[in-house]
Amino acid sequence: MADLTSDSPGQSARSSGVSNVQVFGYGAGNFGFALLGLVVSVNLQFFYTDFVGLSAGLVAWSLLLARLFDSLTDPVMGYLSDRTNTRFGRRRPYFIGAAVPLALAFYFLFSPPIVDNPAEHQGYLLFYMLSLYILTYFIWTVGAIPYYSLGAELTDDYNERVKVIAVRESCALIGLLAATILPAYLIYVYGGVQGYSFMGAILGGGVAVFLIIAGVLSRERVEFHGRPPMNPYAGWLATFRNPHFRMLLVSFVFSSIGAAVPAVLIIYVSVYIIGTPDWWVELIPGWMPTWSYYLLVYFTSAIVCLPMWNRTAQRIGKRNTWGVAIVMSTLTSASCWWLDAGSVGYFTIILVFGGSAFGNFLAIPPSMVADVIDWDEVETGKRREGNYFAIWAFTTKFGAAVTGFVALQVLEYVGYVPGQAQTELVQKSMLLMYSWFPAACYLLSALTLMRFKFTSSDLKIVQRQLGRA
């Protein structure tokens, strides 16, 4: 059992039984974030290397620098959100206000200037991509940190928190499904660069609409308003004194790194290793490339399995449930080593199990963070969801930035050439990064998670001390 203090700040009343309108209204915002997030994570680097003509090495530097800058803004945004006090709340004004600017930045990110000879304009293209990428993720942070922080405040119930996060991530997965089909269709209809530009406009508009819907339908608890926050970076340091969060975060970091490289490389693997079989060209509509199909299988599996993970968490606990998914991710990642030309069916089976584990990854760990935030409130008398989820976002972004940078630098080093058949060295390097590296990261995540001990019984004790039993 967790080590708990006996002093009770008693600063707020217990809240549970949040309405379905609020749950689904809040979740709608993640549909919007997912529309953009998938395309940026999966399509952006392929778009700039194979369509715009920027070298893989420079794209890698752009990804790294933009994400590092973005990660530094997370604690500031968490601090500002925690200290905001308006009649509309301290979270909602930010993600409503970010809606339209985020849509515009996303559109221009996928509408770069087209030059006749990209090799002679590498510096110009790099500057454009880096500037728009930084702007897009800065606005993203302004909306996302308050949005995800709000999810930890809606209810105090251990199992209801899983429901809130599961609905939010179900909306995200539906958004991801839309983001797998729309880009492929628009690129096919409008062709190449123009298709990506149309996609930026449509998906950007979508995120604005759904963030506004989330802001209108969500509600905030007034008892959390007006509490004095810590300095943003002091608040970060204070969260690391929470032993339960430290252990949870380390496990999450390993899993995030494990998931980052496949997100960067899935289109490269589908195009340059598995390829497009003749039977696919004959039977499947032209607007559905193989990479879009793979993403569709992956995210559909995640959606279908989310209710199962919710029920499993209620029976065996959140930690054990997440552990099962990490083991599944380890095995499915390692299995990718044997991908080769034409192995569409084999990869489909892998993605069904991998997608199921991904659904767990989206829903269970964030609800565990909400639980350990209550422990922190007992210790400090403060609610710092903004700090906690700023750190959570920072680890995801930092892991994606570093691993994506390394993956693209490796491709550049081993001789990757856009639009051409790749050498055996390039293909083996892709498969190694896509399979054994993530598998090793997931294994480390599982070993770390075994040391996490905060249970539903511990949460009940904590909430009794807070006067919310």
Secondary structure, 3 states (H helix, E strand, C coil): CCCCCCCCCCCCCCCCCCCHHHHHHHHHHHHHHHHHHHHHHHHHHHHHHHHHCCCHHHHHHHHHHHHHHHHHHHHHHHHHHHHCCECCECCHHHHHHCHHHHHHHHHHHCCCCCCCCHHHHHHHHHHHHHHHHHHHHHHHHHHHHHHHHHHCCCCCCHHHHHHHHHHHHHHHHHHHHHHHHHHHHHHHHHCHHHHHHHHHHHHHHHHHHHHHHHHHHCCCCHHHCCCCCCCHHHHHHHHCCCHHHHHHHHHHHHHHHHHHHHHHHHHHHHHHHHCCCHHHHHHCCCCCCHHHHHHHHHHHHHHHHHHHHHHHHHHHCHHHHHHHHHHHHHHHHHHHHHCCCCCHHHHHHHHHHHHHHHHHHHHHHHHHHHHHHHHHHHHHCCCCHHHHHHHHHHHHHHHHHHHHHHHHHHHHHHCCCCCCCCCHHHHHHHHHHHCHHHHHHHHHHHHHHCCCCCCHHHHHHHHHHCCCC
